[in-house]
Every structure is written in structure tokens, then in C-alpha cells.
């Protein structure tokens, strides 16, 4: 599992009309949810703890089978 860290840097382009600079951080937010939903669609069991590991998948499948 990767660790996302914030890095503060001086703005390189203060001459634009909003004085902002984007570096692509919004892509982290939906990515983990998309992976979790893909796992749910594949196995039919929702994993709610990150990182999603093979051990957690097997435990969730065993629990779902036990409850059924």
C-alpha cells in the first residue's frame, strides 16, 4: 500500500489569473474507492479496511460463507 504525503512547494506560476497550481492530488481520492469496488464486484464481499490484502479477502469470503 502506498502512502500519500502532502508536499508543500512554492508556486511556480503566480502570474495566472487564480494564483493556483494543481499537481494532480485529486486522483488519489477516487482511486482507492474504485479498487475497493472492483474487489467487491469480483468477489461479492465488501472489504472495508485498507490495504486490501489476500488475507483480508480470504477472511471476508470465509465470514460470508459462514453467515450464509
PDB file of N, CA, C and O in Angstrom:
ATOM      1  N   UNK A   1       0.851  -1.173   0.000  1.00  0.00           N
ATOM      2  CA  UNK A   1       0.000   0.000   0.000  1.00  0.00           C
ATOM      3  C   UNK A   1       0.888   1.225   0.000  1.00  0.00           C
ATOM      4  O   UNK A   1       1.803   1.340   0.816  1.00  0.00           O
ATOM      5  N   UNK A   2       0.625   2.122  -0.897  1.00  0.00           N
ATOM      6  CA  UNK A   2       1.412   3.339  -0.934  1.00  0.00           C
ATOM      7  C   UNK A   2       0.935   4.312   0.132  1.00  0.00           C
ATOM      8  O   UNK A   2      -0.194   4.218   0.615  1.00  0.00           O
ATOM      9  N   UNK A   3       1.782   5.222   0.483  1.00  0.00           N
ATOM     10  CA  UNK A   3       1.426   6.250   1.459  1.00  0.00           C
ATOM     11  C   UNK A   3       1.408   7.596   0.746  1.00  0.00           C
ATOM     12  O   UNK A   3       2.421   8.012   0.183  1.00  0.00           O
ATOM     13  N   UNK A   4       0.288   8.268   0.766  1.00  0.00           N
ATOM     14  CA  UNK A   4       0.173   9.586   0.141  1.00  0.00           C
ATOM     15  C   UNK A   4       0.633  10.640   1.134  1.00  0.00           C
ATOM     16  O   UNK A   4       0.159  10.681   2.270  1.00  0.00           O
ATOM     17  N   UNK A   5       1.543  11.478   0.713  1.00  0.00           N
ATOM     18  CA  UNK A   5       2.057  12.539   1.572  1.00  0.00           C
ATOM     19  C   UNK A   5       1.857  13.889   0.888  1.00  0.00           C
ATOM     20  O   UNK A   5       1.994  14.009  -0.329  1.00  0.00           O
ATOM     21  N   UNK A   6       1.535  14.884   1.677  1.00  0.00           N
ATOM     22  CA  UNK A   6       1.435  16.243   1.157  1.00  0.00           C
ATOM     23  C   UNK A   6       2.816  16.881   1.171  1.00  0.00           C
ATOM     24  O   UNK A   6       3.546  16.793   2.158  1.00  0.00           O
ATOM     25  N   UNK A   7       3.155  17.510   0.083  1.00  0.00           N
ATOM     26  CA  UNK A   7       4.434  18.211  -0.010  1.00  0.00           C
ATOM     27  C   UNK A   7       4.128  19.652  -0.383  1.00  0.00           C
ATOM     28  O   UNK A   7       3.573  19.913  -1.451  1.00  0.00           O
ATOM     29  N   UNK A   8       4.481  20.578   0.476  1.00  0.00           N
ATOM     30  CA  UNK A   8       4.255  21.993   0.207  1.00  0.00           C
ATOM     31  C   UNK A   8       5.425  22.535  -0.604  1.00  0.00           C
ATOM     32  O   UNK A   8       6.588  22.370  -0.235  1.00  0.00           O
ATOM     33  N   UNK A   9       5.097  23.178  -1.707  1.00  0.00           N
ATOM     34  CA  UNK A   9       6.127  23.760  -2.569  1.00  0.00           C
ATOM     35  C   UNK A   9       5.726  25.188  -2.907  1.00  0.00           C
ATOM     36  O   UNK A   9       4.540  25.520  -2.909  1.00  0.00           O
ATOM     37  N   UNK A  10       6.703  26.026  -3.189  1.00  0.00           N
ATOM     38  CA  UNK A  10       6.347  27.384  -3.618  1.00  0.00           C
ATOM     39  C   UNK A  10       5.676  27.325  -4.995  1.00  0.00           C
ATOM     40  O   UNK A  10       6.014  26.481  -5.824  1.00  0.00           O
ATOM     41  N   UNK A  11       4.737  28.217  -5.222  1.00  0.00           N
ATOM     42  CA  UNK A  11       4.046  28.248  -6.511  1.00  0.00           C
ATOM     43  C   UNK A  11       4.987  28.765  -7.587  1.00  0.00           C
ATOM     44  O   UNK A  11       5.667  29.775  -7.410  1.00  0.00           O
ATOM     45  N   UNK A  12       5.012  28.050  -8.705  1.00  0.00           N
ATOM     46  CA  UNK A  12       5.914  28.422  -9.787  1.00  0.00           C
ATOM     47  C   UNK A  12       5.312  29.506 -10.680  1.00  0.00           C
ATOM     48  O   UNK A  12       6.051  30.278 -11.292  1.00  0.00           O
ATOM     49  N   UNK A  13       3.988  29.576 -10.764  1.00  0.00           N
ATOM     50  CA  UNK A  13       3.356  30.486 -11.706  1.00  0.00           C
ATOM     51  C   UNK A  13       2.340  31.356 -10.970  1.00  0.00           C
ATOM     52  O   UNK A  13       1.148  31.050 -10.966  1.00  0.00           O
ATOM     53  N   UNK A  14       2.794  32.410 -10.365  1.00  0.00           N
ATOM     54  CA  UNK A  14       1.865  33.320  -9.690  1.00  0.00           C
ATOM     55  C   UNK A  14       1.235  34.310 -10.659  1.00  0.00           C
ATOM     56  O   UNK A  14       0.400  35.121 -10.256  1.00  0.00           O
ATOM     57  N   UNK A  15       1.614  34.258 -11.909  1.00  0.00           N
ATOM     58  CA  UNK A  15       1.095  35.195 -12.883  1.00  0.00           C
ATOM     59  C   UNK A  15      -0.216  34.779 -13.512  1.00  0.00           C
ATOM     60  O   UNK A  15      -0.758  35.528 -14.325  1.00  0.00           O
ATOM     61  N   UNK A  16      -0.758  33.603 -13.169  1.00  0.00           N
ATOM     62  CA  UNK A  16      -2.038  33.215 -13.770  1.00  0.00           C
ATOM     63  C   UNK A  16      -3.178  33.961 -13.075  1.00  0.00           C
ATOM     64  O   UNK A  16      -2.947  34.661 -12.089  1.00  0.00           O
ATOM     65  N   UNK A  17      -4.380  33.818 -13.570  1.00  0.00           N
ATOM     66  CA  UNK A  17      -5.483  34.618 -13.049  1.00  0.00           C
ATOM     67  C   UNK A  17      -6.010  34.153 -11.694  1.00  0.00           C
ATOM     68  O   UNK A  17      -6.756  34.890 -11.049  1.00  0.00           O
ATOM     69  N   UNK A  18      -5.644  32.948 -11.242  1.00  0.00           N
ATOM     70  CA  UNK A  18      -6.120  32.476  -9.941  1.00  0.00           C
ATOM     71  C   UNK A  18      -5.002  32.288  -8.923  1.00  0.00           C
ATOM     72  O   UNK A  18      -5.271  32.012  -7.754  1.00  0.00           O
ATOM     73  N   UNK A  19      -3.773  32.431  -9.346  1.00  0.00           N
ATOM     74  CA  UNK A  19      -2.596  32.220  -8.482  1.00  0.00           C
ATOM     75  C   UNK A  19      -2.599  30.835  -7.849  1.00  0.00           C
ATOM     76  O   UNK A  19      -2.202  30.676  -6.694  1.00  0.00           O
ATOM     77  N   UNK A  20      -3.042  29.839  -8.597  1.00  0.00           N
ATOM     78  CA  UNK A  20      -3.056  28.467  -8.107  1.00  0.00           C
ATOM     79  C   UNK A  20      -2.250  27.568  -9.027  1.00  0.00           C
ATOM     80  O   UNK A  20      -1.999  27.904 -10.184  1.00  0.00           O
ATOM     81  N   UNK A  21      -1.853  26.433  -8.504  1.00  0.00           N
ATOM     82  CA  UNK A  21      -1.151  25.436  -9.303  1.00  0.00           C
ATOM     83  C   UNK A  21      -1.643  24.064  -8.872  1.00  0.00           C
ATOM     84  O   UNK A  21      -1.630  23.747  -7.682  1.00  0.00           O
ATOM     85  N   UNK A  22      -2.068  23.262  -9.811  1.00  0.00           N
ATOM     86  CA  UNK A  22      -2.527  21.916  -9.495  1.00  0.00           C
ATOM     87  C   UNK A  22      -1.418  20.909  -9.737  1.00  0.00           C
ATOM     88  O   UNK A  22      -0.628  21.051 -10.670  1.00  0.00           O
ATOM     89  N   UNK A  23      -1.365  19.885  -8.887  1.00  0.00           N
ATOM     90  CA  UNK A  23      -0.330  18.868  -9.065  1.00  0.00           C
ATOM     91  C   UNK A  23      -0.918  17.462  -9.175  1.00  0.00           C
ATOM     92  O   UNK A  23      -0.169  16.486  -9.150  1.00  0.00           O
ATOM     93  N   UNK A  24      -2.222  17.337  -9.294  1.00  0.00           N
ATOM     94  CA  UNK A  24      -2.839  16.049  -9.536  1.00  0.00           C
ATOM     95  C   UNK A  24      -3.260  15.267  -8.311  1.00  0.00           C
ATOM     96  O   UNK A  24      -3.567  14.081  -8.431  1.00  0.00           O
ATOM     97  N   UNK A  25      -3.290  15.876  -7.140  1.00  0.00           N
ATOM     98  CA  UNK A  25      -3.660  15.136  -5.933  1.00  0.00           C
ATOM     99  C   UNK A  25      -5.100  14.639  -5.917  1.00  0.00           C
ATOM    100  O   UNK A  25      -5.359  13.645  -5.239  1.00  0.00           O
ATOM    101  N   UNK A  26      -6.051  15.252  -6.608  1.00  0.00           N
ATOM    102  CA  UNK A  26      -7.424  14.724  -6.547  1.00  0.00           C
ATOM    103  C   UNK A  26      -7.565  13.301  -7.072  1.00  0.00           C
ATOM    104  O   UNK A  26      -8.543  12.630  -6.744  1.00  0.00           O
ATOM    105  N   UNK A  27      -6.635  12.826  -7.866  1.00  0.00           N
ATOM    106  CA  UNK A  27      -6.774  11.467  -8.412  1.00  0.00           C
ATOM    107  C   UNK A  27      -6.616  10.397  -7.337  1.00  0.00           C
ATOM    108  O   UNK A  27      -7.046   9.266  -7.562  1.00  0.00           O
ATOM    109  N   UNK A  28      -6.021  10.695  -6.179  1.00  0.00           N
ATOM    110  CA  UNK A  28      -5.881   9.697  -5.122  1.00  0.00           C
ATOM    111  C   UNK A  28      -7.218   9.353  -4.479  1.00  0.00           C
ATOM    112  O   UNK A  28      -7.435   8.208  -4.082  1.00  0.00           O
ATOM    113  N   UNK A  29      -8.099  10.308  -4.372  1.00  0.00           N
ATOM    114  CA  UNK A  29      -9.345  10.109  -3.633  1.00  0.00           C
ATOM    115  C   UNK A  29     -10.213   9.017  -4.257  1.00  0.00           C
ATOM    116  O   UNK A  29     -10.595   8.089  -3.545  1.00  0.00           O
ATOM    117  N   UNK A  30     -10.542   9.079  -5.542  1.00  0.00           N
ATOM    118  CA  UNK A  30     -11.424   8.050  -6.089  1.00  0.00           C
ATOM    119  C   UNK A  30     -10.726   6.733  -6.412  1.00  0.00           C
ATOM    120  O   UNK A  30     -11.395   5.715  -6.590  1.00  0.00           O
ATOM    121  N   UNK A  31      -9.404   6.730  -6.489  1.00  0.00           N
ATOM    122  CA  UNK A  31      -8.701   5.522  -6.910  1.00  0.00           C
ATOM    123  C   UNK A  31      -8.881   4.387  -5.917  1.00  0.00           C
ATOM    124  O   UNK A  31      -9.192   3.267  -6.322  1.00  0.00           O
ATOM    125  N   UNK A  32      -8.697   4.643  -4.641  1.00  0.00           N
ATOM    126  CA  UNK A  32      -8.837   3.580  -3.644  1.00  0.00           C
ATOM    127  C   UNK A  32     -10.261   3.057  -3.579  1.00  0.00           C
ATOM    128  O   UNK A  32     -10.479   1.856  -3.421  1.00  0.00           O
ATOM    129  N   UNK A  33     -11.233   3.956  -3.700  1.00  0.00           N
ATOM    130  CA  UNK A  33     -12.635   3.528  -3.710  1.00  0.00           C
ATOM    131  C   UNK A  33     -12.937   2.679  -4.941  1.00  0.00           C
ATOM    132  O   UNK A  33     -13.685   1.705  -4.855  1.00  0.00           O
ATOM    133  N   UNK A  34     -12.365   3.039  -6.075  1.00  0.00           N
ATOM    134  CA  UNK A  34     -12.585   2.268  -7.299  1.00  0.00           C
ATOM    135  C   UNK A  34     -12.004   0.864  -7.175  1.00  0.00           C
ATOM    136  O   UNK A  34     -12.618  -0.105  -7.622  1.00  0.00           O
ATOM    137  N   UNK A  35     -10.832   0.749  -6.575  1.00  0.00           N
ATOM    138  CA  UNK A  35     -10.225  -0.566  -6.365  1.00  0.00           C
ATOM    139  C   UNK A  35     -11.075  -1.391  -5.403  1.00  0.00           C
ATOM    140  O   UNK A  35     -11.313  -2.574  -5.649  1.00  0.00           O
ATOM    141  N   UNK A  36     -11.533  -0.781  -4.312  1.00  0.00           N
ATOM    142  CA  UNK A  36     -12.374  -1.499  -3.351  1.00  0.00           C
ATOM    143  C   UNK A  36     -13.675  -1.963  -4.004  1.00  0.00           C
ATOM    144  O   UNK A  36     -14.134  -3.076  -3.744  1.00  0.00           O
ATOM    145  N   UNK A  37     -14.269  -1.128  -4.842  1.00  0.00           N
ATOM    146  CA  UNK A  37     -15.499  -1.522  -5.542  1.00  0.00           C
ATOM    147  C   UNK A  37     -15.233  -2.626  -6.550  1.00  0.00           C
ATOM    148  O   UNK A  37     -16.075  -3.504  -6.739  1.00  0.00           O
ATOM    149  N   UNK A  38     -14.079  -2.598  -7.200  1.00  0.00           N
ATOM    150  CA  UNK A  38     -13.732  -3.662  -8.143  1.00  0.00           C
ATOM    151  C   UNK A  38     -13.578  -4.996  -7.422  1.00  0.00           C
ATOM    152  O   UNK A  38     -14.005  -6.033  -7.930  1.00  0.00           O
ATOM    153  N   UNK A  39     -12.973  -4.970  -6.246  1.00  0.00           N
ATOM    154  CA  UNK A  39     -12.846  -6.198  -5.446  1.00  0.00           C
ATOM    155  C   UNK A  39     -14.237  -6.692  -5.040  1.00  0.00           C
ATOM    156  O   UNK A  39     -14.513  -7.889  -5.124  1.00  0.00           O
ATOM    157  N   UNK A  40     -15.103  -5.794  -4.607  1.00  0.00           N
ATOM    158  CA  UNK A  40     -16.472  -6.173  -4.244  1.00  0.00           C
ATOM    159  C   UNK A  40     -17.205  -6.795  -5.435  1.00  0.00           C
ATOM    160  O   UNK A  40     -17.876  -7.816  -5.286  1.00  0.00           O
ATOM    161  N   UNK A  41     -17.078  -6.182  -6.614  1.00  0.00           N
ATOM    162  CA  UNK A  41     -17.739  -6.717  -7.806  1.00  0.00           C
ATOM    163  C   UNK A  41     -17.188  -8.089  -8.188  1.00  0.00           C
ATOM    164  O   UNK A  41     -17.910  -8.925  -8.732  1.00  0.00           O
ATOM    165  N   UNK A  42     -15.908  -8.314  -7.903  1.00  0.00           N
ATOM    166  CA  UNK A  42     -15.284  -9.581  -8.272  1.00  0.00           C
ATOM    167  C   UNK A  42     -15.647 -10.706  -7.309  1.00  0.00           C
ATOM    168  O   UNK A  42     -15.873 -11.835  -7.744  1.00  0.00           O
ATOM    169  N   UNK A  43     -15.708 -10.419  -6.006  1.00  0.00           N
ATOM    170  CA  UNK A  43     -15.896 -11.493  -5.032  1.00  0.00           C
ATOM    171  C   UNK A  43     -17.232 -11.445  -4.317  1.00  0.00           C
ATOM    172  O   UNK A  43     -17.611 -12.418  -3.666  1.00  0.00           O
ATOM    173  N   UNK A  44     -17.955 -10.337  -4.419  1.00  0.00           N
ATOM    174  CA  UNK A  44     -19.273 -10.222  -3.793  1.00  0.00           C
ATOM    175  C   UNK A  44     -19.245  -9.915  -2.309  1.00  0.00           C
ATOM    176  O   UNK A  44     -20.280  -9.988  -1.645  1.00  0.00           O
ATOM    177  N   UNK A  45     -18.084  -9.574  -1.777  1.00  0.00           N
ATOM    178  CA  UNK A  45     -17.947  -9.244  -0.357  1.00  0.00           C
ATOM    179  C   UNK A  45     -17.186  -7.922  -0.273  1.00  0.00           C
ATOM    180  O   UNK A  45     -16.177  -7.721  -0.949  1.00  0.00           O
ATOM    181  N   UNK A  46     -17.692  -7.035   0.567  1.00  0.00           N
ATOM    182  CA  UNK A  46     -17.059  -5.727   0.702  1.00  0.00           C
ATOM    183  C   UNK A  46     -15.935  -5.778   1.736  1.00  0.00           C
ATOM    184  O   UNK A  46     -16.132  -6.258   2.852  1.00  0.00           O
ATOM    185  N   UNK A  47     -14.759  -5.280   1.358  1.00  0.00           N
ATOM    186  CA  UNK A  47     -13.620  -5.149   2.259  1.00  0.00           C
ATOM    187  C   UNK A  47     -13.557  -3.677   2.649  1.00  0.00           C
ATOM    188  O   UNK A  47     -13.435  -2.811   1.782  1.00  0.00           O
ATOM    189  N   UNK A  48     -13.638  -3.388   3.935  1.00  0.00           N
ATOM    190  CA  UNK A  48     -13.714  -2.000   4.380  1.00  0.00           C
ATOM    191  C   UNK A  48     -12.435  -1.490   5.024  1.00  0.00           C
ATOM    192  O   UNK A  48     -12.381  -0.336   5.448  1.00  0.00           O
ATOM    193  N   UNK A  49     -11.416  -2.316   5.106  1.00  0.00           N
ATOM    194  CA  UNK A  49     -10.139  -1.901   5.686  1.00  0.00           C
ATOM    195  C   UNK A  49      -9.063  -1.880   4.610  1.00  0.00           C
ATOM    196  O   UNK A  49      -8.970  -2.796   3.793  1.00  0.00           O
ATOM    197  N   UNK A  50      -8.265  -0.843   4.617  1.00  0.00           N
ATOM    198  CA  UNK A  50      -7.141  -0.753   3.691  1.00  0.00           C
ATOM    199  C   UNK A  50      -5.860  -1.048   4.444  1.00  0.00           C
ATOM    200  O   UNK A  50      -5.762  -0.722   5.627  1.00  0.00           O
ATOM    201  N   UNK A  51      -4.889  -1.644   3.809  1.00  0.00           N
ATOM    202  CA  UNK A  51      -4.885  -2.120   2.427  1.00  0.00           C
ATOM    203  C   UNK A  51      -5.686  -3.417   2.273  1.00  0.00           C
ATOM    204  O   UNK A  51      -5.856  -4.177   3.227  1.00  0.00           O
ATOM    205  N   UNK A  52      -6.166  -3.646   1.067  1.00  0.00           N
ATOM    206  CA  UNK A  52      -6.880  -4.878   0.766  1.00  0.00           C
ATOM    207  C   UNK A  52      -5.817  -5.927   0.434  1.00  0.00           C
ATOM    208  O   UNK A  52      -5.137  -5.843  -0.589  1.00  0.00           O
ATOM    209  N   UNK A  53      -5.692  -6.900   1.309  1.00  0.00           N
ATOM    210  CA  UNK A  53      -4.675  -7.940   1.144  1.00  0.00           C
ATOM    211  C   UNK A  53      -5.344  -9.280   0.859  1.00  0.00           C
ATOM    212  O   UNK A  53      -6.536  -9.445   1.121  1.00  0.00           O
ATOM    213  N   UNK A  54      -4.596 -10.230   0.329  1.00  0.00           N
ATOM    214  CA  UNK A  54      -5.174 -11.558   0.104  1.00  0.00           C
ATOM    215  C   UNK A  54      -5.731 -12.179   1.384  1.00  0.00           C
ATOM    216  O   UNK A  54      -6.763 -12.850   1.351  1.00  0.00           O
ATOM    217  N   UNK A  55      -5.056 -11.958   2.505  1.00  0.00           N
ATOM    218  CA  UNK A  55      -5.556 -12.497   3.776  1.00  0.00           C
ATOM    219  C   UNK A  55      -6.914 -11.910   4.142  1.00  0.00           C
ATOM    220  O   UNK A  55      -7.793 -12.634   4.611  1.00  0.00           O
ATOM    221  N   UNK A  56      -7.096 -10.610   3.933  1.00  0.00           N
ATOM    222  CA  UNK A  56      -8.381  -9.976   4.228  1.00  0.00           C
ATOM    223  C   UNK A  56      -9.471 -10.478   3.293  1.00  0.00           C
ATOM    224  O   UNK A  56     -10.618 -10.652   3.706  1.00  0.00           O
ATOM    225  N   UNK A  57      -9.115 -10.711   2.034  1.00  0.00           N
ATOM    226  CA  UNK A  57     -10.089 -11.236   1.075  1.00  0.00           C
ATOM    227  C   UNK A  57     -10.526 -12.635   1.497  1.00  0.00           C
ATOM    228  O   UNK A  57     -11.720 -12.936   1.516  1.00  0.00           O
ATOM    229  N   UNK A  58      -9.572 -13.481   1.832  1.00  0.00           N
ATOM    230  CA  UNK A  58      -9.919 -14.840   2.248  1.00  0.00           C
ATOM    231  C   UNK A  58     -10.744 -14.848   3.527  1.00  0.00           C
ATOM    232  O   UNK A  58     -11.692 -15.623   3.654  1.00  0.00           O
ATOM    233  N   UNK A  59     -10.386 -13.990   4.473  1.00  0.00           N
ATOM    234  CA  UNK A  59     -11.156 -13.905   5.720  1.00  0.00           C
ATOM    235  C   UNK A  59     -12.580 -13.424   5.453  1.00  0.00           C
ATOM    236  O   UNK A  59     -13.529 -13.950   6.034  1.00  0.00           O
ATOM    237  N   UNK A  60     -12.735 -12.437   4.585  1.00  0.00           N
ATOM    238  CA  UNK A  60     -14.070 -11.924   4.261  1.00  0.00           C
ATOM    239  C   UNK A  60     -14.901 -12.980   3.544  1.00  0.00           C
ATOM    240  O   UNK A  60     -16.098 -13.106   3.804  1.00  0.00           O
ATOM    241  N   UNK A  61     -14.284 -13.734   2.652  1.00  0.00           N
ATOM    242  CA  UNK A  61     -15.007 -14.806   1.964  1.00  0.00           C
ATOM    243  C   UNK A  61     -15.428 -15.903   2.945  1.00  0.00           C
ATOM    244  O   UNK A  61     -16.537 -16.430   2.851  1.00  0.00           O
ATOM    245  N   UNK A  62     -14.552 -16.243   3.876  1.00  0.00           N
ATOM    246  CA  UNK A  62     -14.888 -17.253   4.883  1.00  0.00           C
ATOM    247  C   UNK A  62     -16.031 -16.785   5.769  1.00  0.00           C
ATOM    248  O   UNK A  62     -16.938 -17.553   6.092  1.00  0.00           O
ATOM    249  N   UNK A  63     -15.978 -15.512   6.160  1.00  0.00           N
ATOM    250  CA  UNK A  63     -17.048 -14.954   7.005  1.00  0.00           C
ATOM    251  C   UNK A  63     -18.387 -14.930   6.261  1.00  0.00           C
ATOM    252  O   UNK A  63     -19.429 -15.237   6.839  1.00  0.00           O
ATOM    253  N   UNK A  64     -18.350 -14.568   4.990  1.00  0.00           N
ATOM    254  CA  UNK A  64     -19.587 -14.529   4.210  1.00  0.00           C
ATOM    255  C   UNK A  64     -20.154 -15.942   4.037  1.00  0.00           C
ATOM    256  O   UNK A  64     -21.368 -16.141   4.079  1.00  0.00           O
ATOM    257  N   UNK A  65     -19.279 -16.900   3.846  1.00  0.00           N
ATOM    258  CA  UNK A  65     -19.739 -18.291   3.700  1.00  0.00           C
ATOM    259  C   UNK A  65     -20.325 -18.797   5.017  1.00  0.00           C
ATOM    260  O   UNK A  65     -21.327 -19.512   5.018  1.00  0.00           O
ATOM    261  N   UNK A  66     -19.701 -18.428   6.135  1.00  0.00           N
ATOM    262  CA  UNK A  66     -20.191 -18.853   7.444  1.00  0.00           C
ATOM    263  C   UNK A  66     -21.574 -18.276   7.742  1.00  0.00           C
ATOM    264  O   UNK A  66     -22.419 -18.943   8.339  1.00  0.00           O
ATOM    265  N   UNK A  67     -21.797 -17.021   7.317  1.00  0.00           N
ATOM    266  CA  UNK A  67     -23.086 -16.357   7.568  1.00  0.00           C
ATOM    267  C   UNK A  67     -24.195 -16.857   6.656  1.00  0.00           C
ATOM    268  O   UNK A  67     -25.374 -16.733   6.989  1.00  0.00           O
ATOM    269  N   UNK A  68     -23.836 -17.414   5.523  1.00  0.00           N
ATOM    270  CA  UNK A  68     -24.851 -17.851   4.545  1.00  0.00           C
ATOM    271  C   UNK A  68     -25.532 -19.139   4.942  1.00  0.00           C
ATOM    272  O   UNK A  68     -26.403 -19.625   4.220  1.00  0.00           O
TER     273      UNK A  68
END
